[in-house]
Amino acid sequence: MSEFDKEWSQVDRDVYLDNLFSSSKKKTLQIPPEFQKTVMGKLAKRMAHCLEFPEGSALMALLGTASASVMSAYSVCYPSGDPIPTGLYMVIEQPPATQKTTVLEIGLKPYAKAIQEHNKLVAKRNALEENKELHLSKAFTVLTDATSAAMDSYIQSCSDGRFVVASAEQSAFASLFPENKQFASNNELVLKGYSGEYVGGARSTRKAYSGYVWGTVVLVAQPGSALRVFRASSGSGLAERFLYISEPSLLGKRTFHGEYLTEQDVEPFRRACTFCVQKYSSGELNSVIPTEVETLTRLKTTANGAAILLDVRRRTEPQLARLGESGDMLQLGWLGKIETHALKIAAVIHAIEYKASGAPVPDLIPDEYVIMAIKLVVALSQQLAGILDDAGESGESAEVEAVINAVGEKRRDLNSLCMLLKSRSPFRQKQGSWRASKARVQQMLGSGTLILNSKGEITL
């Protein structure tokens, strides 16, 4: 047993894993203490102090934006050996006037600047090459607001299928994931980009991308952003690919103490992200173009790290059955990706830690980063549970609220009420939605919350 496996054993694993979607939904992200030693953990703590911004949200913004840089040069392998992109999908909710743009800019600036430098080198090289057939395409920079169709066209003009969408405005998701049939949208790029799959584009009116895609999506925006993803997903599996955090804001509690981030605070993070992009850039400029995830440098866990991940999957398997029976399909799909979420986070931590020191990134991810990632994913599961509960998408309170709203609209008999409820959240996600709604109504009748009048109508 390795040193890190002993560490994981000494911390009761059940304490962490029993918290997955527990009834205790944490409002503040419970950051594993081990993060305090990492480059991103130290910067997040300093950002939280200087900007008076929730530390967990700052950490997730750094993880998400750092994954854009790491993704340009590295992939991470499942224990089976199959590679996936290291890019993370992230929704971080905070209200207006909380310096969301500043937080996003701190994390994204190193990547954006390094890619701009790369594209300048590409332009200079092309200017010296008379044969246009030998010209290189520029790399994807960052989109802050675009429809999926526009992003599709943009990728087609880039050197590979890698994309980055990052914004501090909810309008970015309004374009990418439109609601109420505002305009046609195809989320296949984002859906397939999570795992580096192939997409085929065929449009007669304009250019469309065909090939492998892999990407990063980071939104730091107003509350309600997560709900937009839930609704846009519509059972496609898109929502399960995102990590969500919605911490209480510090509005009204800020002291404006006047301390600011310094270059020294940000430098290790900036250096690490820049080195990752430069690794990508040097390969592309030498015509070693990473046209799919399989061509990226592969990172993988140790045999012990793979065993730890397998143990987590075994311990969470009973939760999948419970969530399936209760109809919490989004939570079920998200929990089913616990290994993928942990692998991506561990790979990003690993690459940033080594690149910050200027050292080559070893192929093997230390077990401590795998453990750290698992603990963070468990903490994020509580964030998701809280967001779903608050949004009325799952949980007992959501069911009760849906019933009360339906009864308040119009008096109906039991069968008519249940027929209406089965198509509404949270019942529509359940297997046997009509039976589930009937059970809830009968429970509320039994407790006296609802009343059955002499006409057979249910009232409040």
ABEGO torsion letter per residue (X at the ends): XBAAAAAAAABBAAAAAAABGBABBBABBBBBAAAAABAAAAAAAAAAAAAGBBAAAAAAAAAAAAAAAAAAABBBBBAAGBBBBABBBBBBBBBBGAGAAAAAAAAAAAAAAAAAAAAAAAAAAAAABABAAABBBBBBBBBABBBAAAAAAAAAABABABBBBBBABAAAAAAABBBGGABBBBAAAAAAAAAGBBBBBBBAABBBBBEBBBBBBBBBBBBGAAAAAAAAAGGAGAAAABBBBBBBBABGABAGAGBBBBAAAAAAAAAAAAAAAAAAAAAAAAGBBBABAAABBBBBBBAAAAAAAAAAAAAAAAAAAAAAAAGBAAAAAAAAAAAAAAAAAAAAAAAAAAAAAGBBBBABBBAAAAAAAAAAAAAAAAAAAAAAAAAGABEAAAAAAAAAAAAAABBBBAAAAAAAAAABOAAAABBGAAAAAAAAAAAAAAAGABBBBAAGBBBX
